[in-house]
């Protein structure tokens, strides 16, 4: 999640001074997670 937020800011996806737990954030998180996960890992978002 720590990598997803700066990525969204750099891409201009944060229109306000807020980070919302929304589909755009979750999608970006899942891309980072998929790149580093091992077979037994699970995406524990909460």
SEFIZA-3560 file (N, C-alpha, C; in Angstrom, 3 decimals):
REM SEFIZA-3560
<numar><xx>0.837</xx><yy>-1.181</yy><zz>0.000</zz><atom>N</atom></numar>
<numar><xx>0.000</xx><yy>0.000</yy><zz>0.000</zz><atom>CA</atom></numar>
<numar><xx>0.883</xx><yy>1.246</yy><zz>0.000</zz><atom>C</atom></numar>
<numar><xx>2.033</xx><yy>1.151</yy><zz>0.674</zz><atom>N</atom></numar>
<numar><xx>2.924</xx><yy>2.311</yy><zz>0.728</zz><atom>CA</atom></numar>
<numar><xx>3.461</xx><yy>2.690</yy><zz>-0.645</zz><atom>C</atom></numar>
<numar><xx>3.556</xx><yy>1.764</yy><zz>-1.561</zz><atom>N</atom></numar>
<numar><xx>4.003</xx><yy>2.084</yy><zz>-2.913</zz><atom>CA</atom></numar>
<numar><xx>2.859</xx><yy>2.579</yy><zz>-3.791</zz><atom>C</atom></numar>
<numar><xx>1.660</xx><yy>2.140</yy><zz>-3.505</zz><atom>N</atom></numar>
<numar><xx>0.516</xx><yy>2.519</yy><zz>-4.328</zz><atom>CA</atom></numar>
<numar><xx>0.181</xx><yy>3.998</yy><zz>-4.199</zz><atom>C</atom></numar>
<numar><xx>0.254</xx><yy>4.535</yy><zz>-2.996</zz><atom>N</atom></numar>
<numar><xx>-0.134</xx><yy>5.933</yy><zz>-2.773</zz><atom>CA</atom></numar>
<numar><xx>0.792</xx><yy>6.912</yy><zz>-3.503</zz><atom>C</atom></numar>
<numar><xx>2.116</xx><yy>6.817</yy><zz>-3.365</zz><atom>N</atom></numar>
<numar><xx>2.964</xx><yy>7.741</yy><zz>-4.129</zz><atom>CA</atom></numar>
<numar><xx>2.805</xx><yy>7.566</yy><zz>-5.644</zz><atom>C</atom></numar>
<numar><xx>2.550</xx><yy>6.355</yy><zz>-6.072</zz><atom>N</atom></numar>
<numar><xx>2.313</xx><yy>6.127</yy><zz>-7.497</zz><atom>CA</atom></numar>
<numar><xx>1.088</xx><yy>6.855</yy><zz>-7.988</zz><atom>C</atom></numar>
<numar><xx>0.046</xx><yy>6.860</yy><zz>-7.190</zz><atom>N</atom></numar>
<numar><xx>-1.166</xx><yy>7.593</yy><zz>-7.558</zz><atom>CA</atom></numar>
<numar><xx>-0.904</xx><yy>9.093</yy><zz>-7.577</zz><atom>C</atom></numar>
<numar><xx>-0.142</xx><yy>9.587</yy><zz>-6.619</zz><atom>N</atom></numar>
<numar><xx>0.175</xx><yy>11.020</yy><zz>-6.578</zz><atom>CA</atom></numar>
<numar><xx>0.992</xx><yy>11.417</yy><zz>-7.803</zz><atom>C</atom></numar>
<numar><xx>1.970</xx><yy>10.609</yy><zz>-8.139</zz><atom>N</atom></numar>
<numar><xx>2.823</xx><yy>10.903</yy><zz>-9.296</zz><atom>CA</atom></numar>
<numar><xx>2.020</xx><yy>10.889</yy><zz>-10.593</zz><atom>C</atom></numar>
<numar><xx>1.039</xx><yy>10.002</yy><zz>-10.681</zz><atom>N</atom></numar>
<numar><xx>0.210</xx><yy>9.895</yy><zz>-11.876</zz><atom>CA</atom></numar>
<numar><xx>-0.868</xx><yy>10.972</yy><zz>-11.939</zz><atom>C</atom></numar>
<numar><xx>-1.013</xx><yy>11.751</yy><zz>-10.857</zz><atom>N</atom></numar>
<numar><xx>-2.020</xx><yy>12.800</yy><zz>-10.823</zz><atom>CA</atom></numar>
<numar><xx>-3.407</xx><yy>12.289</yy><zz>-10.468</zz><atom>C</atom></numar>
<numar><xx>-3.470</xx><yy>11.097</yy><zz>-9.873</zz><atom>N</atom></numar>
<numar><xx>-4.756</xx><yy>10.498</yy><zz>-9.536</zz><atom>CA</atom></numar>
<numar><xx>-5.307</xx><yy>10.950</yy><zz>-8.187</zz><atom>C</atom></numar>
<numar><xx>-4.566</xx><yy>11.762</yy><zz>-7.454</zz><atom>N</atom></numar>
<numar><xx>-5.051</xx><yy>12.279</yy><zz>-6.175</zz><atom>CA</atom></numar>
<numar><xx>-5.445</xx><yy>13.739</yy><zz>-6.381</zz><atom>C</atom></numar>
<numar><xx>-6.724</xx><yy>13.966</yy><zz>-6.601</zz><atom>N</atom></numar>
<numar><xx>-7.198</xx><yy>15.313</yy><zz>-6.897</zz><atom>CA</atom></numar>
<numar><xx>-7.277</xx><yy>16.212</yy><zz>-5.675</zz><atom>C</atom></numar>
<numar><xx>-7.393</xx><yy>15.616</yy><zz>-4.494</zz><atom>N</atom></numar>
<numar><xx>-7.498</xx><yy>16.381</yy><zz>-3.261</zz><atom>CA</atom></numar>
<numar><xx>-6.418</xx><yy>15.905</yy><zz>-2.302</zz><atom>C</atom></numar>
<numar><xx>-6.318</xx><yy>16.573</yy><zz>-1.198</zz><atom>N</atom></numar>
<numar><xx>-5.358</xx><yy>16.179</yy><zz>-0.173</zz><atom>CA</atom></numar>
<numar><xx>-5.959</xx><yy>15.065</yy><zz>0.686</zz><atom>C</atom></numar>
<numar><xx>-6.407</xx><yy>14.008</yy><zz>0.012</zz><atom>N</atom></numar>
<numar><xx>-7.033</xx><yy>12.870</yy><zz>0.677</zz><atom>CA</atom></numar>
<numar><xx>-6.625</xx><yy>11.591</yy><zz>-0.051</zz><atom>C</atom></numar>
<numar><xx>-6.548</xx><yy>10.533</yy><zz>0.712</zz><atom>N</atom></numar>
<numar><xx>-6.311</xx><yy>9.218</yy><zz>0.132</zz><atom>CA</atom></numar>
<numar><xx>-7.551</xx><yy>8.387</yy><zz>0.439</zz><atom>C</atom></numar>
<numar><xx>-8.282</xx><yy>8.049</yy><zz>-0.585</zz><atom>N</atom></numar>
<numar><xx>-9.525</xx><yy>7.308</yy><zz>-0.401</zz><atom>CA</atom></numar>
<numar><xx>-9.290</xx><yy>5.825</yy><zz>-0.687</zz><atom>C</atom></numar>
<numar><xx>-9.920</xx><yy>5.000</yy><zz>0.111</zz><atom>N</atom></numar>
<numar><xx>-9.872</xx><yy>3.554</yy><zz>-0.068</zz><atom>CA</atom></numar>
<numar><xx>-10.895</xx><yy>3.206</yy><zz>-1.135</zz><atom>C</atom></numar>
<numar><xx>-10.508</xx><yy>3.347</yy><zz>-2.395</zz><atom>N</atom></numar>
<numar><xx>-11.438</xx><yy>3.171</yy><zz>-3.491</zz><atom>CA</atom></numar>
<numar><xx>-10.870</xx><yy>2.195</yy><zz>-4.525</zz><atom>C</atom></numar>
<numar><xx>-11.633</xx><yy>1.876</yy><zz>-5.560</zz><atom>N</atom></numar>
<numar><xx>-11.170</xx><yy>0.900</yy><zz>-6.551</zz><atom>CA</atom></numar>
<numar><xx>-9.839</xx><yy>1.276</yy><zz>-7.223</zz><atom>C</atom></numar>
<numar><xx>-9.578</xx><yy>2.551</yy><zz>-7.453</zz><atom>N</atom></numar>
<numar><xx>-8.324</xx><yy>2.957</yy><zz>-8.085</zz><atom>CA</atom></numar>
<numar><xx>-7.124</xx><yy>2.616</yy><zz>-7.204</zz><atom>C</atom></numar>
<numar><xx>-7.235</xx><yy>2.867</yy><zz>-5.909</zz><atom>N</atom></numar>
<numar><xx>-6.163</xx><yy>2.538</yy><zz>-4.974</zz><atom>CA</atom></numar>
<numar><xx>-5.985</xx><yy>1.026</yy><zz>-4.881</zz><atom>C</atom></numar>
<numar><xx>-7.082</xx><yy>0.299</yy><zz>-4.777</zz><atom>N</atom></numar>
<numar><xx>-7.005</xx><yy>-1.151</yy><zz>-4.676</zz><atom>CA</atom></numar>
<numar><xx>-6.406</xx><yy>-1.781</yy><zz>-5.932</zz><atom>C</atom></numar>
<numar><xx>-6.749</xx><yy>-1.253</yy><zz>-7.086</zz><atom>N</atom></numar>
<numar><xx>-6.201</xx><yy>-1.768</yy><zz>-8.342</zz><atom>CA</atom></numar>
<numar><xx>-4.687</xx><yy>-1.566</yy><zz>-8.396</zz><atom>C</atom></numar>
<numar><xx>-4.237</xx><yy>-0.390</yy><zz>-8.013</zz><atom>N</atom></numar>
<numar><xx>-2.799</xx><yy>-0.114</yy><zz>-8.020</zz><atom>CA</atom></numar>
<numar><xx>-2.079</xx><yy>-0.993</yy><zz>-6.993</zz><atom>C</atom></numar>
<numar><xx>-2.682</xx><yy>-1.161</yy><zz>-5.820</zz><atom>N</atom></numar>
<numar><xx>-2.107</xx><yy>-2.021</yy><zz>-4.789</zz><atom>CA</atom></numar>
<numar><xx>-1.969</xx><yy>-3.456</yy><zz>-5.307</zz><atom>C</atom></numar>
<numar><xx>-3.019</xx><yy>-3.958</yy><zz>-5.951</zz><atom>N</atom></numar>
<numar><xx>-2.984</xx><yy>-5.338</yy><zz>-6.431</zz><atom>CA</atom></numar>
<numar><xx>-1.916</xx><yy>-5.543</yy><zz>-7.497</zz><atom>C</atom></numar>
<numar><xx>-1.630</xx><yy>-4.534</yy><zz>-8.295</zz><atom>N</atom></numar>
<numar><xx>-0.558</xx><yy>-4.647</yy><zz>-9.292</zz><atom>CA</atom></numar>
<numar><xx>0.798</xx><yy>-4.779</yy><zz>-8.605</zz><atom>C</atom></numar>
<numar><xx>1.041</xx><yy>-3.967</yy><zz>-7.589</zz><atom>N</atom></numar>
<numar><xx>2.293</xx><yy>-4.080</yy><zz>-6.842</zz><atom>CA</atom></numar>
<numar><xx>2.371</xx><yy>-5.428</yy><zz>-6.123</zz><atom>C</atom></numar>
<numar><xx>1.271</xx><yy>-5.835</yy><zz>-5.523</zz><atom>N</atom></numar>
<numar><xx>1.244</xx><yy>-7.098</yy><zz>-4.789</zz><atom>CA</atom></numar>
<numar><xx>1.530</xx><yy>-8.275</yy><zz>-5.719</zz><atom>C</atom></numar>
<numar><xx>0.916</xx><yy>-8.269</yy><zz>-6.881</zz><atom>N</atom></numar>
<numar><xx>1.107</xx><yy>-9.360</yy><zz>-7.836</zz><atom>CA</atom></numar>
<numar><xx>2.564</xx><yy>-9.460</yy><zz>-8.293</zz><atom>C</atom></numar>
<numar><xx>3.247</xx><yy>-8.336</yy><zz>-8.334</zz><atom>N</atom></numar>
<numar><xx>4.646</xx><yy>-8.333</yy><zz>-8.791</zz><atom>CA</atom></numar>
<numar><xx>5.595</xx><yy>-8.961</yy><zz>-7.780</zz><atom>C</atom></numar>
<numar><xx>5.242</xx><yy>-8.966</yy><zz>-6.505</zz><atom>N</atom></numar>
<numar><xx>6.182</xx><yy>-9.445</yy><zz>-5.480</zz><atom>CA</atom></numar>
<numar><xx>5.674</xx><yy>-10.643</yy><zz>-4.675</zz><atom>C</atom></numar>
<numar><xx>4.452</xx><yy>-11.060</yy><zz>-4.896</zz><atom>N</atom></numar>
<numar><xx>3.870</xx><yy>-12.109</yy><zz>-4.057</zz><atom>CA</atom></numar>
<numar><xx>4.515</xx><yy>-13.461</yy><zz>-4.321</zz><atom>C</atom></numar>
<numar><xx>4.460</xx><yy>-14.276</yy><zz>-3.309</zz><atom>N</atom></numar>
<numar><xx>4.844</xx><yy>-15.669</yy><zz>-3.438</zz><atom>CA</atom></numar>
<numar><xx>3.580</xx><yy>-16.504</yy><zz>-3.405</zz><atom>C</atom></numar>
<numar><xx>3.678</xx><yy>-17.760</yy><zz>-3.702</zz><atom>N</atom></numar>
<numar><xx>2.498</xx><yy>-18.605</yy><zz>-3.857</zz><atom>CA</atom></numar>
<numar><xx>1.606</xx><yy>-18.628</yy><zz>-2.618</zz><atom>C</atom></numar>
<numar><xx>2.184</xx><yy>-18.588</yy><zz>-1.448</zz><atom>N</atom></numar>
<numar><xx>1.390</xx><yy>-18.687</yy><zz>-0.221</zz><atom>CA</atom></numar>
<numar><xx>0.913</xx><yy>-17.326</yy><zz>0.303</zz><atom>C</atom></numar>
<numar><xx>1.251</xx><yy>-16.226</yy><zz>-0.362</zz><atom>N</atom></numar>
<numar><xx>0.857</xx><yy>-14.891</yy><zz>0.099</zz><atom>CA</atom></numar>
<numar><xx>-0.588</xx><yy>-14.587</yy><zz>-0.284</zz><atom>C</atom></numar>
<numar><xx>-1.239</xx><yy>-13.800</yy><zz>0.572</zz><atom>N</atom></numar>
<numar><xx>-2.602</xx><yy>-13.355</yy><zz>0.322</zz><atom>CA</atom></numar>
<numar><xx>-2.640</xx><yy>-11.843</yy><zz>0.473</zz><atom>C</atom></numar>
<numar><xx>-3.436</xx><yy>-11.186</yy><zz>-0.342</zz><atom>N</atom></numar>
<numar><xx>-3.560</xx><yy>-9.726</yy><zz>-0.306</zz><atom>CA</atom></numar>
<numar><xx>-4.432</xx><yy>-9.319</yy><zz>0.875</zz><atom>C</atom></numar>
<numar><xx>-3.838</xx><yy>-9.043</yy><zz>2.010</zz><atom>N</atom></numar>
<numar><xx>-4.559</xx><yy>-8.591</yy><zz>3.203</zz><atom>CA</atom></numar>
<numar><xx>-4.616</xx><yy>-7.072</yy><zz>3.188</zz><atom>C</atom></numar>
<numar><xx>-5.654</xx><yy>-6.548</yy><zz>2.629</zz><atom>N</atom></numar>
<numar><xx>-5.756</xx><yy>-5.101</yy><zz>2.431</zz><atom>CA</atom></numar>
<numar><xx>-6.154</xx><yy>-4.381</yy><zz>3.704</zz><atom>C</atom></numar>
<numar><xx>-6.973</xx><yy>-4.974</yy><zz>4.507</zz><atom>N</atom></numar>
<numar><xx>-7.447</xx><yy>-4.307</yy><zz>5.728</zz><atom>CA</atom></numar>
<numar><xx>-6.606</xx><yy>-4.649</yy><zz>6.917</zz><atom>C</atom></numar>
//
